[in-house]
């Protein structure tokens, strides 16, 4: 099998399920002091690990989807990248997930933490917390796209699991997956099965693929060559430009194209198409 790289948005379903099962007391997720005390309590961590180990499908939303997708596959060829909020509650869940996955032979990448609002709001004012949250969202999208592209270049099959976490993080995770044309899956609770999302971005075809292949050979074309290609294939080039697969540079004074360049997204899509041919 090909090597796989799974990016998982981590929420706190482990804690909500632990509270329902009376393993830990009922507490609000925003009660950071309590969750910090849990992180320092090896007894509680051991109970959470046991709970998840005994019933991973029902106690962790992240594992409920992930384990179904990787069933029957070699764990040593599967790498997992967890990300979540910079909160004690989320760190607690990620610690339990890391332990579960490592014990079963999966390779774990160092988790990435983004602003969860609650932590910043506890120590700073609301405006700072909101600003940090927005900044964290932007940085998260950039990081997910960057690491995905690197892994694609290394020959990995990329998967996004935007099941858990804050809604904003789920959205960013799914968006990053669409932008790099990765596999995106989630649990459809109504049918109790994993659903893979169809591509929501335009996939080039026919002459559009030929244009991307031409640009990919040199990265870009300019001058008369770019102008002539645009005159012959303006409809295809405009469409590729709209969907961000190539960059069209236009001379406003002379009213003509002077450069055509394939984008990073265009390269990813082209590589994906070539593999499927």
Secondary structure by P-SEA (a helix, b strand, c coil): ccbbbbbbbcccaaaaaaaaacccccccccaaaaaaaaaacaaaaaaaaaaaaacccccccccccccccccccccccbbbbbbbcccaaaaaaaaaaaaaaaaaccccccbbbccccccccccccaaaaaaaaaaaaaaaaaaaaaaaaaaaaaccbbbbbcccccaaaaaaaaaaaaaaccbbbbbcccccbbbbbccccccccaaaaaaaaaaaaccccccaaaaaaaaacaaaaaaaaaaccbbbbbcccccccccccccaaaaaaaaaaaaac
